[in-house]
């Protein structure tokens, strides 16, 4: 069941909605993080009619989410130009995700800086080799994926893929981007010598555009690990559209149980 299908079958409750996380959006014993975060953003958007564009999201993956979930949003503050909305996603097991979204309108500024170039050696999407179906967690079947960076002689803690959501009909562009943005494995996965549980803990996403746009739904995602010690890892993340324009940057903390 796609995200548009899920949103069309939700049940309205105070502050948000209730829905069921489909089995094919699971990642181990919890929902794929991008799916849970997209549900949270959808609830935040539905709380107020005249929100400005999303500019930042702070997400904490508190515990496992599966089955029936309640997604409730509340306004933390509404200023003249910016709004802060908090969202909590809960299941029978308790709180699984909390998020704070910051929505902000454009203001006049004399500062113009946009220095987030794509990684060196990016393979254009029309030349990139497809990642075979069936490789990766179950939720991967909702995406078309292609290798976006050439293979290096020695393993490096960096992963770059082209990702396209198969069913995005009717989705808000920001919700679609949030759904896609967590689709990569951790960058340090390429350095691990064996399989072991991996769990995202926190995720920060800063939007570099009020309206993310790309060609035919393709986004270039990059995760680059910069720290791994005593079970904790940190990585930088970024997203570019098919023309090479950066649309989001972020950071994620990940627990490595190996």
C-alpha positions as CSV (number, residue, x, y, z in Angstrom):
1,X,0.0,0.0,0.0
2,X,1.5,3.3,-1.1
3,X,1.5,6.5,1.1
4,X,-1.3,8.1,-1.0
5,X,-3.4,4.9,-0.4
6,X,-2.6,5.1,3.3
7,X,-3.6,8.8,3.5
8,X,-6.8,8.1,1.7
9,X,-7.9,5.6,4.4
10,X,-7.0,7.5,7.6
11,X,-9.5,8.2,10.4
12,X,-9.6,11.8,11.8
13,X,-9.1,12.2,15.5
14,X,-8.5,15.2,17.7
15,X,-5.3,17.0,16.5
16,X,-4.6,14.6,13.7
17,X,-5.5,11.2,12.4
18,X,-5.3,7.4,13.1
19,X,-4.1,5.0,10.5
20,X,-2.4,1.6,10.1
21,X,1.2,1.3,9.0
22,X,1.2,-1.2,6.1
23,X,3.4,-4.3,6.4
24,X,5.3,-3.3,3.3
25,X,6.5,-0.1,4.9
26,X,8.1,-1.9,7.8
27,X,11.9,-2.0,8.4
28,X,12.5,-4.8,10.9
29,X,10.2,-4.3,13.8
30,X,9.4,-0.6,13.2
31,X,8.1,1.6,10.4
32,X,10.6,2.9,7.9
33,X,11.6,6.3,9.3
34,X,10.8,8.3,6.2
35,X,7.2,6.9,6.2
36,X,6.7,7.8,9.9
37,X,8.1,11.3,9.4
38,X,5.9,11.8,6.3
39,X,2.9,10.9,8.4
40,X,3.9,13.4,11.1
41,X,4.4,16.2,8.5
42,X,1.0,15.4,7.0
43,X,-0.6,15.8,10.4
44,X,1.3,19.1,11.0
45,X,0.1,20.5,7.6
46,X,-3.5,19.5,8.4
47,X,-3.5,21.5,11.6
48,X,-3.4,25.0,10.1
49,X,-4.8,26.1,6.7
50,X,-2.4,29.0,5.9
51,X,1.0,27.6,6.9
52,X,4.1,29.0,5.1
53,X,6.6,26.6,3.5
54,X,8.4,24.0,5.6
55,X,12.0,25.0,6.4
56,X,13.2,22.6,9.0
57,X,12.3,19.3,10.7
58,X,13.7,17.8,13.8
59,X,12.7,14.1,14.2
60,X,13.4,11.7,17.1
61,X,12.8,8.0,16.6
62,X,11.9,7.1,20.1
63,X,10.6,3.5,19.8
64,X,9.1,0.9,17.4
65,X,6.0,1.8,15.4
66,X,3.7,-0.8,13.8
67,X,0.1,-1.6,13.3
68,X,-2.5,1.1,14.3
69,X,-0.9,4.5,15.1
70,X,-2.3,7.8,16.3
71,X,-0.6,10.9,14.7
72,X,-1.4,14.1,16.7
73,X,-0.1,17.6,16.1
74,X,-0.2,20.7,18.2
75,X,1.0,24.3,17.7
76,X,3.9,25.3,19.8
77,X,4.0,28.9,18.6
78,X,2.7,31.0,15.7
79,X,4.7,34.1,15.0
80,X,4.1,36.8,12.4
81,X,6.3,34.8,9.9
82,X,7.1,31.5,11.4
83,X,5.2,28.6,13.0
84,X,6.4,25.7,15.2
85,X,4.3,22.6,15.2
86,X,5.0,19.5,17.3
87,X,3.8,16.0,16.3
88,X,3.7,12.8,18.2
89,X,3.2,9.4,16.7
90,X,2.1,6.6,19.1
91,X,1.1,3.0,18.8
92,X,0.1,0.3,21.4
93,X,3.7,0.2,22.5
94,X,3.8,3.9,23.3
95,X,5.5,6.9,21.7
96,X,7.4,5.9,18.6
97,X,8.3,9.2,17.0
98,X,8.3,12.9,18.0
99,X,8.9,15.7,15.5
100,X,9.1,19.5,15.5
101,X,8.4,21.2,12.2
102,X,9.3,24.9,11.5
103,X,7.3,26.6,8.8
104,X,8.5,30.1,7.6
105,X,7.7,32.5,4.9
106,X,10.2,34.4,2.8
107,X,11.7,37.7,4.0
108,X,13.9,40.2,2.3
109,X,17.6,39.6,2.9
110,X,20.8,41.0,1.6
111,X,22.6,37.6,2.2
112,X,22.7,35.1,-0.7
113,X,24.7,31.9,-0.1
114,X,24.0,28.6,-1.7
115,X,27.1,26.4,-1.6
116,X,26.0,22.8,-1.5
117,X,27.5,21.3,-4.6
118,X,26.7,17.7,-5.6
119,X,29.4,15.1,-4.8
120,X,32.3,14.7,-7.3
121,X,31.8,12.1,-10.0
122,X,27.9,12.0,-9.8
123,X,26.5,9.6,-12.4
124,X,23.7,11.3,-14.3
125,X,20.4,9.6,-13.5
126,X,19.8,8.5,-17.1
127,X,23.2,6.8,-17.1
128,X,23.0,5.3,-13.6
129,X,22.8,1.6,-13.1
130,X,19.6,0.3,-11.4
131,X,19.8,-1.3,-8.0
132,X,18.2,-4.8,-8.4
133,X,14.7,-5.2,-7.0
134,X,14.5,-7.3,-3.9
135,X,17.8,-5.9,-2.5
136,X,17.3,-4.2,0.9
137,X,14.4,-3.9,3.4
138,X,10.8,-4.5,2.4
139,X,9.9,-0.9,2.0
140,X,12.5,-0.5,-0.8
141,X,9.9,-1.9,-3.2
142,X,8.2,1.4,-3.1
143,X,11.1,3.1,-4.8
144,X,13.1,3.0,-8.0
145,X,16.8,3.2,-7.0
146,X,20.0,3.7,-9.0
147,X,23.6,4.0,-8.0
148,X,24.6,7.7,-8.1
149,X,28.3,7.5,-7.3
150,X,31.1,5.4,-8.9
151,X,32.5,2.5,-6.9
152,X,35.7,3.4,-5.0
153,X,38.8,1.2,-4.8
154,X,38.6,1.1,-1.0
155,X,35.3,1.2,1.1
156,X,34.4,4.7,2.2
157,X,31.5,5.7,4.6
158,X,29.6,7.3,1.8
159,X,26.5,6.2,-0.1
160,X,24.9,8.2,-3.0
161,X,21.8,6.9,-4.8
162,X,19.2,8.2,-7.2
163,X,15.8,7.6,-5.6
164,X,12.3,7.9,-7.2
165,X,9.0,7.2,-5.4
166,X,6.9,4.9,-7.5
167,X,3.5,6.2,-6.4
168,X,3.5,9.9,-5.6
169,X,0.1,10.9,-7.0
170,X,-1.5,13.7,-5.0
171,X,1.3,14.0,-2.4
172,X,2.4,17.4,-1.2
173,X,6.0,17.9,-2.5
174,X,7.4,18.3,1.0
175,X,5.7,15.2,2.2
176,X,7.1,13.3,-0.8
177,X,10.6,14.6,-0.1
178,X,10.4,13.6,3.5
179,X,9.3,10.1,2.5
180,X,12.2,9.8,0.2
181,X,14.9,11.5,2.3
182,X,15.6,8.6,4.6
183,X,15.8,5.9,1.9
184,X,19.6,5.3,2.1
185,X,21.4,2.9,4.4
186,X,23.8,4.6,6.8
187,X,27.0,5.6,5.1
188,X,29.1,3.6,7.6
189,X,27.4,0.5,6.5
190,X,30.0,0.1,3.8
191,X,32.7,-0.2,6.5
192,X,30.9,-2.8,8.7
193,X,32.4,-6.3,8.5
194,X,29.1,-8.1,9.2
195,X,25.4,-7.8,9.6
196,X,23.9,-6.3,12.7
197,X,20.9,-4.3,13.9
198,X,20.9,-0.6,13.0
199,X,18.5,2.0,14.4
200,X,18.2,5.8,13.6
201,X,17.9,7.9,16.7
202,X,17.6,11.5,15.6
203,X,17.3,13.2,12.3
204,X,17.6,16.9,11.4
205,X,16.5,18.1,7.9
206,X,16.9,21.8,6.7
207,X,15.1,22.7,3.5
208,X,16.9,24.9,1.1
209,X,13.9,25.7,-1.0
210,X,10.2,26.5,-0.3
211,X,9.1,24.2,-3.1
212,X,11.2,21.1,-3.9
213,X,11.0,20.2,-7.6
214,X,12.9,17.8,-9.8
215,X,12.6,16.0,-13.1
216,X,10.3,12.9,-13.2
217,X,10.6,12.5,-9.4
218,X,14.3,11.6,-9.2
219,X,16.3,12.8,-6.2
220,X,20.0,12.3,-5.5
221,X,20.5,11.3,-1.9
222,X,23.9,11.2,-0.1
223,X,24.8,9.9,3.3
224,X,28.4,10.4,4.6
225,X,29.4,9.0,7.9
226,X,31.9,11.1,9.9
227,X,31.9,9.3,13.3
228,X,31.4,5.8,14.6
229,X,32.4,4.8,18.1
230,X,31.0,2.7,20.9
231,X,27.8,1.9,19.1
232,X,27.0,5.5,18.0
233,X,27.4,6.9,14.5
234,X,26.8,10.4,13.0
235,X,26.4,11.2,9.4
236,X,25.8,14.2,7.1
237,X,23.1,14.0,4.5
238,X,22.0,16.0,1.5
239,X,19.5,15.9,-1.4
240,X,19.8,17.3,-4.9
241,X,17.3,17.4,-7.7
242,X,18.0,16.0,-11.1
243,X,19.5,19.3,-12.3
244,X,22.1,19.2,-9.4
245,X,20.5,21.9,-7.3
246,X,20.6,21.2,-3.5
247,X,17.1,21.1,-1.9
248,X,17.9,19.8,1.6
249,X,20.7,19.1,4.0
250,X,20.7,17.2,7.2
251,X,22.3,15.2,9.9
252,X,21.4,11.9,11.5
253,X,22.5,9.9,14.6
254,X,22.4,6.1,14.3
255,X,22.8,3.3,16.8
256,X,25.0,0.4,15.6
257,X,24.5,-2.8,17.5
258,X,27.7,-4.4,16.3
